[in-house]
Amino acid sequence: MTSIPAVHERYGGLLTVRGDRRVVAHYGRPDRTYDAIRNVAGVIEHGVGIVSVEGPSRRDAVEASLTNALPAEDSGTYGFVLGDGTITADAYVFDVGDRLLGFVPSDRVEAVAELWSGNGYTVEKTTREMTVFGVYGPKATEKIASVCSATTPETPLAIARGAIRDIGVTVIREDGLAGEEGYLVVTTSEDAEAVFDAMVNRGLNATPFGYETWERLTLEAGTPLFETELRDAEPAVVGVANAFPDDAAPEPSDRRLCGFTATEVPEADAAVYANDRHIGHVTRAVESPSDGTAIGFAVVETPFDDEWTIGDRVDATAAAAPFIDGSDRSARMPAFQ
């Protein structure tokens, strides 16, 4: 569960379950929260699972099932952990010198640990020992600089170490998932309350936000999420090229993940039709507060016409991501050959 549930509740946070962890759904006042993030900065506690791999053969252990090349020391990479050709988990993998750390969906920690286990190295599930916060918005760099001694990294997934209120933290430049400048701040769970308080209240203020806003921001940015688009999917269908080395993305599939705009918000799993032919289903959709348009992702057969009907009566049009231009650009937007 969240490391600091009582703290979130004092701020008005409503807890919910994502994967197998309790996280904050929202703190109320969604429009004001959204505007604060888009104009300044916001902070969220990410409900990630964490796997640690130590030992001289640790890189071999992870590389065998990860789609992307492993990072150099003090940096990270993003990739898919594959099992039987489908996505068991998506993962940030960081080389922190004496070990590799994998940030994975919380309900796939056991599966990833099993894939990475073997002789000559140690795999530990360290989810409860560390807490990961995210800071996002056009002023995210200024926010981090106002409370942390670390120099903010400029390269996506680069690592810097510093302190917030004399508490050691690791700061990681994020890769644009929310369409805004972003950083991950990693600390021990016993220090999570003090770090959260500093990020919300000290220096440049940052508005706390939950997963309902996170899902909206990432959809506007064109970022597929594990819970809705990636879980057990074939990599060729989702088109996330940065999960693979350059020029090594899988061959195109006869299905693909595609963005759309619509006259109203359809339900997840709603059927998608083109010229009265069933071509796919919706994975996620929201009303974008930026302009009131319904936007979403759907998995559809290729080739497809751009004009769709979703369900019985929702008119929709295929659209390329991102839906909103912010201060950064998501590295995970679907791209197909």
C-alpha angles and dihedrals in degrees: 000000000000113000093230110031095154091052092052091048091052087058090051096262118164110213123220137165125263116177101328098325134090110236136164115278094189144321096227127257094072096181094053091045092050092049091049092054094045091049105032124354143298136199129218133179106233116220095218129152117231128212122188122203120192135174138069094287096046096114092053089050094056099034093061093071104022118097096212134061115267118254131249119253116295093018139081145219136207123228148136124268103220130208119177090348097301131097110273089174141341113233147190106214118197128190105215096173106258096040147008119249121204120199105201139159107293095236092053098055093102093048093048093046089052092050092049097044123104146112123318100028142057126240117197131179103227101169095125095047096061135043124206122205126185125213116197138174142080088285096045093113091052090047093055092044091052094060108019132070092211120102105242110248116242098200119076112259093008116141131228128178126215144122140272112200089345090306115126114241138171117226120202125187106234125222102242101273094153094040089250136088107285145182136188115221114199123194139153113280091239089061096041096101094054093045093048091049091051093050093049101039112019129074112348105006120244122199115233114235139177142219097283089063091040091056091049094048094048093048091051088050092050095245117151112220128213095236095054111019111016108039110118090341126142109253092230090061097056098045098213098159097180090066086074136052115269112292092003102100116134122267115272119275129217086248130053143180110252135179123232143182120218144185091245138002112278123206122260111269092023112151119256120215133188118188088349091303119123105237105164150309141275117257099185139349137176140169107257108229090206094074107352094250120139111239133180153146126256134179107229139173119257135269097035139168116247096233114078143175116215117204113330102323118002113115114212140174128209110249137182122239142277100063092185127032111222136164093292138025125237114248090208102061110136113263126177133192 
